[in-house]
Amino acid sequence: MKSPMTKSLFLASGIFCCLLGVEMLVIDSAMLRPFSGTGETRAFTAPEWAPWTLLSVGAVTILHFCTVPGSAASSFDED
């Protein structure tokens, strides 16, 4: 790995995907409004496959985090 932060990025993105998947399982739809505060609100409804896909991708990413070796400085051989 080129950067020690890469491993942390895998963990953070996996946790984010899992949390977003759980949120989509709990909430059926969300009302979105523009940042300006004026304008038309839109309803967002996720497809049925989206929560399970996000949970699966997040779990696999977290497992990948667990299997990626640490930085070279922490894995040197002690004789």
C-alpha positions as CSV (number, residue, x, y, z in Angstrom):
1,M,0.0,0.0,0.0
2,K,1.2,3.5,-0.8
3,S,-0.5,5.4,2.0
4,P,-1.2,4.3,5.6
5,M,-4.5,6.2,5.3
6,T,-5.7,3.8,2.6
7,K,-6.6,1.1,5.2
8,S,-8.6,3.7,7.2
9,L,-10.4,4.8,4.1
10,F,-11.6,1.2,3.5
11,L,-13.0,1.0,7.1
12,A,-14.7,4.4,6.8
13,S,-16.3,3.7,3.5
14,G,-17.5,0.2,4.7
15,I,-19.1,1.7,7.8
16,F,-20.7,4.4,5.7
17,C,-22.2,1.9,3.3
18,C,-23.5,-0.3,6.1
19,L,-25.1,2.7,7.9
20,L,-26.7,4.0,4.7
21,G,-28.0,0.5,3.9
22,V,-29.6,0.2,7.4
23,E,-31.1,3.6,7.1
24,M,-32.6,2.7,3.8
25,L,-34.1,-0.4,5.3
26,V,-35.8,1.6,8.1
27,I,-37.0,4.6,6.0
28,D,-39.3,4.0,3.1
29,S,-38.9,7.4,1.4
30,A,-37.4,10.8,2.0
31,M,-38.5,14.3,1.0
32,L,-35.7,16.3,-0.6
33,R,-35.7,20.1,-0.8
34,P,-33.3,22.4,-2.5
35,F,-30.5,24.1,-0.4
36,S,-31.9,27.5,-1.2
37,G,-35.0,26.6,0.8
38,T,-37.3,27.7,-2.0
39,G,-38.6,25.5,-4.7
40,E,-40.2,22.2,-5.1
41,T,-39.6,19.2,-2.8
42,R,-39.0,15.8,-4.3
43,A,-39.7,12.4,-2.9
44,F,-36.9,9.9,-3.0
45,T,-37.7,6.2,-2.8
46,A,-34.9,3.7,-3.0
47,P,-35.3,0.5,-5.1
48,E,-35.8,-2.7,-3.1
49,W,-32.3,-4.0,-3.9
50,A,-30.4,-0.9,-2.7
51,P,-30.3,-1.4,1.1
52,W,-29.2,-5.0,0.8
53,T,-26.6,-4.1,-1.8
54,L,-25.2,-1.3,0.4
55,L,-25.1,-3.6,3.4
56,S,-23.3,-6.3,1.4
57,V,-20.7,-3.9,-0.1
58,G,-20.1,-2.4,3.3
59,A,-19.6,-5.7,5.0
60,V,-17.2,-6.9,2.3
61,T,-15.3,-3.7,2.5
62,I,-15.0,-4.0,6.3
63,L,-13.8,-7.6,5.9
64,H,-11.2,-6.3,3.4
65,F,-10.1,-3.8,6.0
66,C,-9.5,-6.7,8.4
67,T,-7.4,-8.7,5.9
68,V,-5.2,-5.9,4.5
69,P,-1.8,-5.9,6.3
70,G,-0.8,-2.9,8.4
71,S,1.9,-0.4,7.5
72,A,5.4,-1.6,6.9
73,A,6.6,0.1,10.1
74,S,4.4,-1.9,12.3
75,S,5.1,-5.3,10.6
76,F,8.9,-5.5,10.8
77,D,10.5,-8.7,12.0
78,E,12.0,-8.7,15.5
79,D,15.0,-11.0,15.9
